[in-house]
Amino acid sequence: MKKILLTIAITFTLLVLPGLIKDVAAQPPPPPPQDIPIDGGLFFLIAAGATYGARKLYKQQKEEKK
């Protein structure tokens, strides 16, 4: 009787449990990537570059006059 119970327990462990564990260990798929708007940031980057360039030109002209 013990040999039959041991055989059933080993068979159950080797055949049924891996199928149950597979579902528990599976991870959900990653979320889809989100689009990043660049409209506002691009405007501020261009404005900052224009301001920096204008300041450099102003300082350069001011030094040339001296």
PEQUI-V578481 format. One record per pair of residues at least 4 apart in sequence whose C-alpha atoms are under 6 Angstrom apart, sorted by the first residue. I is the first residue (numbers start at 0). J is the second residue. D is the distance in whole Angstrom. If there is no record, write none. Layout:
I|J|D, I|J|D
//
This chain:
7|11|6, 10|14|6, 11|15|5, 12|16|5, 37|41|6, 43|47|6
//
